[in-house]
Amino acid sequence: PVPERPQLPKVRGLGHVHPETPIPNADVCLRLLRKFAHKTRPHVTTNYGGTKPLGLFGYMFGGKEDPTFIPYKILMGILDERGEVTEEMQDESEVENIVVGIMGESGDSMDTARRAMAAFCFCFSSWGHASAHMYAKKDSKTREAFGDLLAAVFNAASTLVAHGCLDNVVMIVGDDTVGGASSAGESIPISNLFTQAVLTADLNPERNELAAMKFLLSAGCRTVAGTGEAMLGGSHLLQTIRMLYHIFLTTESRSNKVTARAALQQLVTNVFTRMAICDKELLLLSMSQRKDRQTEDAFPSDHHRNAFLVLRAICKLSMRALPDGAPS
């Protein structure tokens, strides 16, 4: 008999995917999230959905739950439709686990994809916040281990962007639950939440800088399927450019400095290319159709507004004093 799907607990968090929002390429989304789980579970203890042994002291005395890993535990529960991992399940061969990761599990649905995406967003934001605050006072071994997990979540997010799994996905924020059915709260594009998590994270390890730049470039250059709109625009696009510029000036890694410079060039070029393409499209429209596409502040389109904001930001950044030792 197929076990009943465990009910998702109500926890304080970022919210849930809007019930009317489809997850593009839902089967691919779940496959990518299971790959993320396969890579990270060995580094997370069993009490939070991982496979790392808890240790005798942990089994005997337990301890207060770490809120940083509760979102991960929720995500693992959603991805594993069979419920809690038993000893029999742990004995399954590596080949079987790989097949599940590639082909998916029976019972996968759009609802599963929505709940998994919401939990991943919750996990992403929690880990980004924890890296910048909670783990600043931890020992170097703990910081290094958590840095590996942070790099993994950045890379998973980049892959989701590349496969179009975030296109037009909207999160409901403000009801303090994950996976609920209520549509109350503020609607925010999930790509903005992902970007904000990267911008607030601790990027000190070189691998985290590289993984963060990979995500920011992927999201910044992404054009949403169906609408032709940029995935990142306005303040999130500007913050992305500032972050890449900051990494270029301050990183101690020569390779990351070269990558940051290339990413800046590619992102700025992409923004102005989108504006040029939009100009050609506008020429084919009537005057009334052009007015319908204007932004509230009278720009011909969002692409024109983004290009203006980027140009203004670059001018402001160029007037800033460089830190000591930074390249001219």
N, C-alpha and C positions, 0 to 999 in steps of 0.2 A: 504493500500500500504506500502511496505517496504521502509523506508527512505534510501536515498543514503548514502553510507559510506563517512564520512567526510575525506577530503584530509589531509594527515599528513603535518603539517607545516615544513618548512625547518628551522632548528635551529642549532646553533653550539653545537656539542656534540661528542660522541664517534664514530659514524658511523652507520653501519647497518649490518645485517647478510648477508653473501655472497649469491647472488641469486641462486646459484647452491647447497647451503648447506641445506639439509633437517634437520628439527628439530625432533630428535627421540621422539617418543610418543607424537606427537604434541597435541593431544586431552588432554592428561594428563598434558602437559605443560600449556595449557590454563586454565585447571581446577585449577591447583596449583596457577597460577597467579591471578585468580579470588578469590581464598581463601585469598591470600595476600591482595587483594583490599578490600575484605569484612572486614578484621581485621583492616586495616589502615584508611579506609575512614572516620570513625567517628572522627578521630584525625586530619584530614586535612580539611581546609576550602573549601567552595563550589566553590570559584573562582579558585581552583587548582584541581578540580575533586573530592573533598571529600564531606562529608555530614555535616560537622560542620558549624553551622551558622556563617556568617561573622561578624555580629554585625552591629548596626545602623551606627556607625562611619565609618566602612569599606564600607558600601553601599553608604553613602553620599559622602565620600571624596576619596574613593579608595586608591590609593597609587602606588608606584613603584612596579613592579612585582619582586618577590623574585626568582632569577634564580635557587635556590636550589629545588624549587617545580615545575618548568616548566616540567622537565622530568616525574614527577608523573602525571601531568595533561595530558601529551601525552599518557602515558600508560593507564590511565583510559579511554581516548577517543577511544583507540584501543580495549580494552576489552569490552566496551559497544557498540555493533554493532548498537544499536538503536539511536546513536547520543547523543546529550546533554540530561542530566537528566531533565525531566519536573516534574511539580507538580503531574501529573497523575502517572508517573512512581514511584515517591517517595512514593505513597500511596499503592504500591504493597505489598502484605503480605510477612512476613519473610520466610514463607515456600516456596514461589515462588522463592525468591532470593537464597535460599539454593539449590533448584532443579537446577537452572541455574548454580550455582557454581559447582555442581557435574556432571551434564549431558552435560554442555556446551550450547551454543546458536546456533540457526540456522545461517548458514553463516560462521561458523568456517572453516578455511582452513589452508593449509600450509603457505600461504602468511600472514594470520592473525598471526600465530604462530611466523613467522620470525620477523614481525614488532613488536609484543608484546615482544619478547625476546630482541630485540635491544633496545626498550624503557626501559625495566626493567634493562638492563645493564647500560644504561645511568643514570637511577635513582639511581642504586646501587653505581656507581662511584661518582655521584654528592653528595649523602648523606655521603659517606665515607669521601670525601674531606671536606665537610662542617663541619662535626663533629670535624675534626682536626684543622680547621682554623676559619671559620666564627663564629661558635657557642662557641668558647672559651671565647668570651667577653660577651655573653648573660647572663641573670639572671638564677638563679638555676632552676626556674620553667620551663623556655623555654628549658634548657638543658635536664631536666628530660623527658619532653614531646618528644623532638627529640630523646632522647635515646631509648624510647619505639619504635619509628618508625625504628630506626637503627637496633635494635634487631629483629624486624619483618622482615626486608629485609635480614638479615643474615640467619634467620631460613628458609625463603622462598628459598634462594639460596641453602641451605643444602638439602632441600627436592627435588629441581630440580636435584641436583647431584645424590641423592640416586635413583631417578627414571630414570636416564640415559638421561635426557633431554639436557645435555650439551655435550654429547659424539660427538666428531668430529665436533662440531659447530664452525664455523670460522666467526669472525667479520672483516669487512672492516673498517679500521681506517684511518682517514686523509683527508676525503672529507668534513668534518664539517657539515654533515647532518645526520639525523636519518630517516630511512625508505626510502631513495632514491634508485633508480634503478641502479645507476652507480656502477661499480665494481672497480673503481680507488681507490688507497690507499693501505695501508699495511694490509696484512692478519695476524690476531692474534687469537689464540684460545680464545674463550670467557671465558673459565675457568681461563686463566691467567689474564684477565681483572678483573674478580670477585675477584681473590686472591689478586691482587694489591690493590683493593678497601678496602679489609679487613685489609691489612697490613698498610695502611695509615690512617685508621679510629681511632677515639678516643675510646679506650676500657675501660675507667675509671670505668663506672658503672659495677658492678659484673655481671649483666645479659648480658651485651654486651661482656664481656670477655668470658662467657660461650658460647654464641651464635657464637662468632668468632671461638672459639676452635672447636665447632661442625662442622662448615663449613670447616675449614682447615683440620681437620682429615678426613672428608668425601671425600674431593677433593684429599688429599694426598694419601689416600688408594685406590682410585678408579682406576680400570683398564678399559680402554675404550673398549666398545663392538666392536667386529669385527676386531680390530687391535691388541689387547692385550697389547697396550702401556699404560704407566702410564699417568693419567690425568695431574699430575704435575711432572715436571722434571727440572733439571738444576737449575738455579737461583731461580725460584719460589719455588721449593722444599726446597732449602736451607733457603730461607727467612721464609718459613713456620716453619721449625725447630727452627730457631732463635727466632721467635715470641713465640712459645710454651715455649721455654726455658726462655725467658724474662718474660712471664706471671708467670711461676713457681717460678722465683726468686723474683718478685716484687709484686705479688698480695697480697692484704690484706685479701682475702677470703680463709679460710682453705679448703673449698670444691673445689674451683677453683684450688688451688695449687695441690690437689690430682688428679683432672681431668687433669691438664696440664702434670703432671708426667706420668699418664697412657696414655695420648694421644701421648706423646713423645715415650714411649716404644712401643706402638702399631704401630706408623708410621715407626720407624726405623726397627722394626721386619718385617713389611710389605715390606719395600724396599729390604731387604736382602732375604726374601722369594721369591719375584719376580725374583731376580737374580738367586737363586738356581733352580727355575722352568725353567728359560731360559737356564741354563746350561744343564739340561736334554734334552731339546728340541734341542739344538745345536749338541748334540751327535748323533742325528738321521739324521743330514744334511751332505751333501757332503762338501768338502773343499771350493769349489767355492760358494756354498750357504752360508757358514759361512762368507766368505769375503763380500758377498753382504749385510749382516746384520751388518757389522762393522760400527762403527761411524767414523766421520772424524778424530778423535784423536785416532783411532786404538783400541778402546774398543770393545769387542765382540758384545755388544749390548747397547742400551740406558739404560737397566736395570743395566748392569755392571757399566756404567758411573755414574749413579745416586747413586749406592751403594758406589762407590769410593768417590764421592763428599760428601755424608752424613758422611762417616767415617772420612774424613779429617775435615769436619766442627765440628764434635763432639770433635775431638782432639784439635782443636783450642779453642772451647768453654770451654773445661776443663782446659785450661791454663790461662783463664781470672781470674782476681781478683774478688771475690764475693763482692757485695755491703754490707754495714753494716746491720747486722740483718738478712742476708740471711742464709738459712740452709746450712750446710756443706755437 
